Amino acid sequence: MQSSQTCNCKHELTISRVQNEGCPTRASLIVSLAIGSCVAVLSCFSQSPVLAATSRETLESATVHAETQKSASDALRQAAMEYAEACNFEHAKSKIEEDIALNQSSDKNRLPESWILMGNVYRLEGLYPEAKTWITRGVYALEKQKTTDPLRLSAAYNYLALFNNSAGEFSESEKNARRALSYSVEGGLGKENQAMHRVVLANALRQQGKYKKALTELESALPILKNGSERLLFATATNNLGALYFWMGDYQKALPILQDGLKQRLEIGGENHPDVANSYLDLGCVEFKMGDLKSALEHLEEAQEIRMSKLGANHPETLSSAANLGVVLLATGDIKRALELLKNAVEIGKTVLGNKNPDLAQYQDDYANALCADKQYDLARDIQNEANFMRKIAFGVSSREYAGGLRSLAQIESASGNKKVGRQLLQRSIAIYTAAAQHPDPDLAETLDELGCMYAESNELESARQTFALAIREKVKSGDSVSYATSLANLSELLHRMHQETESFVMLKKAAAAIESLPESQRENPDCKAILERYKKAQNGSSAGEH
């Protein structure tokens, strides 16, 4: 039997997750959104009361002085954000330190925003503990001031939501994004400002599997942003919509949207901008799922190259692209390089992300899959159990994330000879996916395929036939794909073993027709070539199940 991938173990990609942008990892809000937000809210971070004066002359003098200090502070903040956008984080922090010193001596009311901006630079740099310290300090200071200014409050909670997302605190990100949106609506800050907060909220919802709610928020925001002034934010929202369709399993719809997002970002930031890397990553994830390994490898290599150059080897987003690249390399059979990348992502991730970040669990999952392919079963099992424990704590035992971990563990157990345990784990995974209804559900379909293969290996042919049929029924919802064709071919081979040659040929013919409808790049997939070769032999008189 063929798996829907080219290796025995399951391969998963972490689309848009650590950015804590789109695609993927669950991933993520993009750097572009954060920086766009910085520029957009600089004006609100500049408001301060006019100093009191006992005379008209003193008042005028104080006002001129205050406005001069305010302008200097604004200039420092603008320079800091420009440095941050260029990934020159040390210069960005230096400018904000100047801003803090200036406001410490002239207008302490402005300090909360200075602290929040410092925290956001640390967030973009991938230093989450420091980011948390500064951002929460600024938000708490604003709350202590008991300010009622909706612009200041909405901006502050927006930054806090962005941090929560980067740190894997998705329910907190949703809560703070809703607070930011609420302040924006109640304060009448305008539809474009509200659209920005809806993009952040949609990302938090997506990370928790609340796809329909996330889609509602993005569909509300996109028309406003399209006609607005924030091109960078519109590009981010476009990319995040594509990433959302990826997570919803609708790869055909995700692909052109992500291509549009990439085009926008190339026009805005040029070829080496971190946002472009985010788009390459998400696009590569979709192409991988669609069976276009060549394009997926090309785009993930580009994402990794940009992130290494702009962010450095230890940045969380670089780890994300490295792990995704490792998954695709594993699928192409390059186990050695895949192991190197995934082991590195896990080891550095433990230091950079901490032991509670869901992204680390995904990297461990991918590393365990590579170890399984390399027949290092004991180590693979230990690492997979660590990942599953982390997912159990972070998401709960009824979550799709936990189901994915059980599926990976099942592959390890089955490959190491524990077929019965592997089957039981897959059945638990299927039960979770079924309860957490999603349409279409490629994860459920792939897991059914794997269970069908296990039944076939145990010579339980009727159980295998029924299970493959369920997988095909699920996959047909997404239209023709490499995965759909593979399931049809698996059923064809099984029917041949059951001596049902006519039915076997019909299934193989359907598989070949599905492949012929695909773009040429996807037809180059090794599974597609093998299926077409089988079909050619069957047409020439061999039985459909012969290889």
N, C-alpha and C positions, 0 to 999 in steps of 0.2 A: 504493500500500500504506500501511497505517497502522502506525506503530510502536506498541509497547505503552504508550508515553508520548505526550504531545501534541506534543513537539518532536522534531526529527530526532536530537538527541544523547541519549545515555544519561544518566539522572539517578540518582544514588545518594545515599542518606542515611547519616549516620554515627550510627546509634542508639547511645545510651549509651556513648560511647566516651571522652570526655575525663574524665568523672568517674571517668568514671572512676567512670559509673553505668550503668544500663541504657539502651538502644537507639539504637539504635543503634546515632555514631560508634560501631565494635567496642566501643564503648565503653564500660565504665567502672564503677567502684564509686561509689556515691552518697555525697554528703556526709553523709547521714543515717547511713550505716554507720560512717563514720569517727568522727563525733561520738558515736554510740551506743557505739562501742568505747572512746572516751576515757572516758566516764563509767563504763563497765563495768569498766575496768581501773585506775581511780584507786586502788582499794584495794590492788592489787598494787604500784602505784608508791609506796606509802606504807610499805613494810616496811623497817625498818632495825634493826641490832643495838643492843641496849641498851649504853649506854656503860659501860666498865669502872669499878669503884670499889674502893677499898681498905678500905672499912668499910660496915657496914649503913646508917648514916646517909647517907654519901656516895652509896651506891648508890641509896637511895630518892630523894635529891635529884636525882641525875643522871637517874633514870628519869622523875621528874615533869617535869624540864626537857625531856628528849627527847620525851616525849609531847606537851608543850605545843608544841614546835617542829614536831613531826609534824602536829599538828592544824592549826597555822597554814599549813603547807605544803599540806596537803590542801585547806584552804579556798581558797588561792590558785589551786590547780589546778582546782578545781571552778568558781570564778569565771571562769577563763580559758576553760574549755570552754563555759560558758554564753555568754560574749561571742562565741566563735567560732561557735557555733550561730546567733547573731543576726547573723553576718557583720560583727561589729565587731572586725576583726582587730588593729587597733592596741591596743585595750584588752586584748585577749587576750594579746598579746605582752608588754604591760606587766606583767600579772599574773605571767606566767611568768618574766620578768626578776626580779621580786621573789622568786619562789620559788627561782630560781637563787642569788640573793644570800643568801637565808636558809640554804639548804643548804650553800653554800660555807663559811659560818661555823660551822654547827652539825652537819651530817651529810653529808659528801661522798658517802657511799654512795648517797644518793638522787639525785645529780646526773644519772646517765645517763637516768633517766626524765624529769627536767626538760628535758633537751636534746631527747629524743625528742618530747615534747609540743610544744616550741617548733617543731621541724621539721614536726610535723603541722599546726600553725596556718599555717605558711608554705605547706604543701601545699594546704590548703583555700583559701588566698588566691590560689593559682595561681602562686606563685613557687617553681618547682621546683629551681633551683640552690641556693637558700638552704635549702629543705626537705631536700635531699640532704645538705648539709653537717651540719645539726643532727642528723638522724635517724641517719646513719651514725656520727657522733661518739658518740651515746648507745649504739648497739648495740656498737660496738667497745669502749667503756668497760665495758659489762656483760661482754663476753667476756674482757676483761683482768682483771676482778674474779674470773673463774672461778666465778661464782655457779652454783649448782645448783638455784636456785628456779625451778620450772617455770612459775609464774604470771608472774614477771618476764620470763622468756625468751620465753614464748609471746606475751605482749603486745608485747614489743619487735619480734619478727619479724613480728607482725601489722602493725604500723605500717610496717615496712620494705616489706612486700608491698604495702600500700596505696600507698606512694610509688612503688614500681616500676610499678604499674599506671597511675598518673596520668602518669608520665613515658614511658609506652609501652614499658617494659622487661618484657614479658609473661612471658618464660621465667624471668627473675629473680623476678618476682612469684610465679609458681608455686612456685619453689624455696623461697622464704621463707615462703609460706603453708603449704607442707607441713611446714616446720620448726616453725612455730607450732602446727600441728595435732598434730604428733608430741609436742611438749612437753606439750600439753594432755592428750593421751591417756595418755602415760607418767606424768604427774603426777596423774592421776585428778581433773582439774579440773571434771568434770561434763559432761553431755551438752549443756547449753545453751552452755557455753563452747566446746565442740568444734563445735557447730553454727555459731557465729559464724565460726570459722576456715574451716569448709567453704564458707560463703558467699563469703568472700574467695578461696578456692582455686577455686571454681567460676567466678568472674569471670575469673581469670587463665587458666583452661583455655578459657573461651569466646573470649577475645581471641586465642587461638592456633588457633582452629578445632577444638578438641577437644570437640565439642559433646556427644557421648554421655557422656564422663567428667564434663563439667560438669553434665549433667542428673542423673547419679547422685549427685553431691555435694549438689545443691540438693534433690533428692527425699528425701535422708537428713536434711537440716537442717530443712526446712519443718515437718514434724509436730512436732518438738521446740520450734521457735520459736513455733508457733501456740499451744502450751499453756504457754509460758514467760512471763517477766516483761518481755522486751524487745520492746515493741510496735513501736518504730521499726525495729528490726532485722528483725522479721517482715515489715513493710511493704516494706523494702528487698529482702528475699529474694523476696517475691512479685513485685515489679516486675522483679527480675533474671531470674526464671523466664520471665516474659512476653517480656523482651528476648532470652532464649536461644531461645525458640521463633521469634521474629522472625528471628534469624540462621540458624535451621534451615529457614527458608522456610515454616513453618507459621503463616501469618498468622491463619487462622481460630481457632487455639488461642491464639495470642498475645493477641488483642484482648480477650477477657473477663478474662484474667488481669491485663493492664495496667490495665484499668478498675477491677478490684478493688484493685490496688495504689494507684491514684490516690485511690480512696475512703478507704482506710486513712490515707493521708498527709494528706488534707484534714481528716480527723477529728483527727489528732494535731497537725499543725503549722499549720493554717489555710491560707488561699488564697495567701499570699505567701511561703511557705517555699521555699527552694531545692530541697528534695526534691520538692515539688509541681511545680516547673518541670521537674525530671528526668522525672517521670511524664508531663507534658504532651508533652515532646519525644519520648519513646518511643512514646506513643500516636499522635502525629502521624506518626511514621515508618511505623507499621503501616497507618494509614489511607491514607497516600500510596501504599503498595505495593498496597493493596486498591482503589485508584482513587477513594477518597473525598477529592477534592482540597479541597473546602470545609471539611470537618472537620479535615483535616490542616493547612490554612492557619491555621484558628482556634486550634488547640492549639499550633502552633509559634510563632504570634504571642504567645500567653500565656506560653510558656516564655521567649521572648526578653525580654518585658517584665519578668518577675520577675528574670531574671538581670541585666539592665541595672540594675535598681533595687537589687538586693542585692549584686551582685558587681562591677559596673562593666563598662565597654565592653571592657577589655583582658584580662579574665579568660579562661582557656582554655575554661571551660564556656560563657561568653557567645559566644565565637568558634564553638563547636560548634553552638549553637542558631541563630546567625546563618547559618552555612553551610547547615544543614538547611533553614532558612526560604528561603534563596536558591534551593535546589534546587526547592522546591515552587513558588516564584514563577516560576521558569523554565518549569516544566511548565504553568503557567497562562498563559504568554505574556508575563509582565511581565519582559522581558529587561533593561530598564534598571535596575530595582531589584535584580534578581538579580545583575547585574554589580557593582553598588555593594557589596552585602553580601559577595559572594565575594571580590572584590578586597581588601576590607578585612580579611577573615579571613586571607587569604594573607599580606598585608603585615605585619599585627600578629603573626600566628602565627610568622613567621620570627624575630621578636624574642623572643616569649614562650615559644615551644616549642623553638626551635632547629631546625637543619636536618636532624635525624635522627629527629624524632618522627613516627610513622606518621600521626598526625592531620593534620599539615601536608600530607602527600602526598594525603590525601583531599580537603582543601580545594583544593589545586592541581588535582586531578582535576575537581572540581565547577566550579571557575573556568574551566578549559579547555573544559568542556562548554558553559558560558555564552558564552564567546568564539566557539566554533564556531557556536552558534545565531545569533550576531551577525555571522557570516561573517568574523571576524578569525582566519583559519586559521593564519597563520604564528606569531602569538603563542600561539595555542591549542596548536599542536604543540610549541613550545619548553617551555611550562609543563607539558604532559603528559609530555614526555620527562624533565623534572626529577622529577616525581612517580613515574614508573616506575623511574627509577634509585634513588630512595629506597626504594621497595618491594622492589626487587631486593636491596638490601643488607640491609634489615630482615627480609624474609620468605623470600627465595630465589625462583628462577625457576620453581619448581614449585608455588608457593603460589596460593591463590585470590585473594589480594590483587593479586598480579602479573598474574593472568589478567584481573582487572577493569581494570587499567591498560591492558593490551593492547586490551581491548574498547573503551575510551574513545578510544585512539589510532586504532583502526580507523575509528571514526565520523568523526574529524577528517579522516583521509586520504580516506575515501570522499566526504565532503561537499566537500572541496577538489578533487575530480576524480581522485584516485589510487585508482580502484576496485580495481585488482588488488592493491595493497598493503593496502588495507582488508580485502579478502577474506582474504588470507593471515594478517593479524593476528587476525581473528576465528577462523580455523581453528586457530591456535595457542592462542587463549584456550579454545576448545571442548575441545581435547585436554587442557589442564590441568584444566578443570572435570571432565571425564570421568574422569581418573585420580584426582582427589581426590573420590571418590564421596561424594555426599550425597543423601539421599532424604527429601522432595522437593528439587529443586535449581532454584529460580526463576532463579538467575543463568545456569545452563546453558540453561534454556528461553528466556530473553530473548535470549541470545546466538545461539541457533539461529534465533530469529525474525529477528534482524537480518541474519544470513547469508542466510536465505531471501529477505528483501527485496532484498539485493544480487544474488542469482541472478535474481530476477524482473526487476530493472532491466536486467540484461544479457541478458534474453530467454532465459535457461537455465531454461526452465519446469519441466522434469521434475526437475532438481536442486532447484529452489525447492519443488516439491510435496513431495518426500521430506523436505526440511529442515523445512518447516512441520509435516509430520506428526510428526516427531520432537519438535518443540517442544510440540505439542498433547499428545503422549503423556506428556511430562514434566509439563506444567501440570495435567493432569487428576488427578494425584496429590494436588494441593492443593485439589481441589474447584472449584466455580464461582467465578469472579472476573472482574474487568474484563480482566485480562491474558489469561485463558483465552478469553474471548469474542472478544477482538481477534485472537488467533491463528486462531480458527475463521473469523472474517470475512476475514482475509487469505487463508486457503486457499480460501474461497469465491470471492473475487475472482480468484485465480489460476486456479481451475478454469473460471471464465467465460472467461478469456483462452484457455484450452485447449479451449473449445467443449464443455465437459462440463457442460451446464446443469442437468441433474437433480442431479448430485453437488454442484454449486455451491449450489443451493437448499437441499439437505439440510444443508450446513455452515452456511449463513446462518441457517437455522431453529434449529440447535443453538446458535448464538451468541446469537440472540434469547432462547431459552429460558434460557440461562445468565444473561443479564442480568435477566430477569424474576424469577429466584430471589434476586436480590441485594437488600439493604436499599435503601430509597428514596434515601438519601444517596449510595450508590454508583451508582445508576442515573442520577444527575445528571451523571456524568462525561461530558465532550464526546464521547469515543469511543463510549460507550454510546448516546448520543442519535443519533450518526451511523449506527451499526449498526442500531438500531431503525427509523430512517428508510429505510434500504436495504431492510430486511425488509418494511416496509409497501409500498414500491414493488414489490417482487418479488411480493408477494401480489396486487397489483393488475394484474399482467401484465407488468411490466418484468423484464428479466433480473436475476439476483442481483448481477451485477458492476457494474451501472450506479449511479452516484452522482447 
